[in-house]
Amino acid sequence: MNSEKKRKTADLLSICIKAGKAVKGFDSAAEAAENGKAHAILTACDASEKTVKEIRFICGKHGVTVIESELSKAETAQLCGKETAVLAICDDGFAKGFLKFEKND
């Protein structure tokens, strides 16, 4: 696991949450994808296979990128106050930032 990438992801997610551009939880994130509000979906590294499969299916229908982050559900809880395996990123700039981390892997 790349700790530098993980730290950068956590830092960017923290800013994204403070800016009000992240939607927490599977149902809320799926709704954001379906409504065209989500620019990307982040999944926790310890999300269940079923959860990842379902969110990929929903995002595939609506053209939303799914990013498997290195953050665990517990780590997302520290950042946003809710343990969740799925977060929708509802800002294009933030979404591009997360994608940049993935491509630099």
C-alpha positions as CSV (number, residue, x, y, z in Angstrom):
1,M,0.0,0.0,0.0
2,N,1.4,3.4,-0.9
3,S,1.2,5.5,2.3
4,E,1.9,8.8,0.4
5,K,-1.0,8.1,-1.9
6,K,-3.2,7.2,1.0
7,R,-2.2,10.4,2.9
8,K,-2.9,12.5,-0.2
9,T,-6.3,10.8,-0.7
10,A,-7.2,11.4,2.9
11,D,-6.2,15.0,2.7
12,L,-8.1,15.7,-0.4
13,L,-11.2,13.8,0.9
14,S,-11.0,15.9,4.1
15,I,-11.1,19.1,2.1
16,C,-13.9,17.7,-0.2
17,I,-16.0,16.9,2.9
18,K,-15.4,20.3,4.4
19,A,-16.4,21.9,1.1
20,G,-19.7,20.0,1.2
21,K,-18.9,18.1,-2.0
22,A,-18.9,14.6,-0.7
23,V,-22.0,12.4,-0.2
24,K,-21.7,9.6,2.4
25,G,-23.2,6.2,2.3
26,F,-24.2,3.7,-0.4
27,D,-27.8,4.8,-1.0
28,S,-27.0,8.5,-1.0
29,A,-24.0,8.0,-3.3
30,A,-26.0,5.8,-5.6
31,E,-28.7,8.5,-5.8
32,A,-26.1,11.1,-6.5
33,A,-24.8,9.0,-9.4
34,E,-28.3,8.4,-10.8
35,N,-29.1,12.1,-10.5
36,G,-26.0,13.2,-12.3
37,K,-24.5,14.9,-9.3
38,A,-21.6,12.5,-8.7
39,H,-18.5,13.0,-10.7
40,A,-16.8,10.0,-9.1
41,I,-17.5,7.4,-6.5
42,L,-14.8,6.4,-3.9
43,T,-15.0,3.0,-2.3
44,A,-13.1,1.9,0.8
45,C,-10.4,-0.7,0.5
46,D,-12.4,-3.0,2.8
47,A,-15.7,-2.6,1.1
48,S,-17.5,-5.9,0.5
49,E,-17.3,-7.4,-3.0
50,K,-21.1,-7.1,-3.2
51,T,-21.0,-3.4,-2.4
52,V,-18.3,-2.7,-5.0
53,K,-20.1,-4.8,-7.6
54,E,-23.4,-3.0,-7.0
55,I,-22.0,0.5,-7.1
56,R,-20.0,-0.3,-10.2
57,F,-23.2,-1.5,-11.9
58,I,-25.0,1.7,-11.0
59,C,-22.1,3.9,-12.0
60,G,-21.7,2.0,-15.2
61,K,-25.3,2.8,-16.2
62,H,-24.7,6.5,-15.5
63,G,-21.1,7.0,-16.7
64,V,-19.6,7.7,-13.3
65,T,-16.1,6.6,-12.5
66,V,-15.5,4.3,-9.5
67,I,-12.2,4.7,-7.7
68,E,-11.1,2.1,-5.2
69,S,-9.3,4.1,-2.5
70,E,-6.7,2.8,-0.1
71,L,-8.7,4.2,2.8
72,S,-10.6,1.8,5.0
73,K,-14.2,2.3,6.3
74,A,-12.7,3.2,9.7
75,E,-10.5,5.8,8.2
76,T,-13.4,7.4,6.3
77,A,-15.2,7.5,9.6
78,Q,-12.4,9.5,11.1
79,L,-12.6,12.0,8.2
80,C,-16.4,12.3,7.8
81,G,-17.9,11.1,11.1
82,K,-19.6,8.1,9.5
83,E,-18.2,4.7,8.8
84,T,-19.0,4.1,5.1
85,A,-17.7,2.1,2.2
86,V,-18.9,4.4,-0.5
87,L,-18.7,8.2,-1.0
88,A,-19.8,10.2,-4.0
89,I,-17.6,13.1,-5.0
90,C,-19.9,15.8,-6.3
91,D,-17.3,18.2,-7.8
92,D,-15.4,17.8,-11.0
93,G,-12.2,19.3,-9.7
94,F,-12.1,17.0,-6.7
95,A,-13.0,14.0,-8.8
96,K,-10.1,14.8,-11.1
97,G,-7.8,15.1,-8.1
98,F,-8.7,11.6,-6.9
99,L,-8.2,10.2,-10.4
100,K,-4.8,11.8,-10.7
101,F,-3.7,9.9,-7.5
102,E,-4.9,6.7,-9.1
103,K,-3.0,7.3,-12.4
104,N,0.2,8.1,-10.5
105,D,0.2,4.7,-8.8
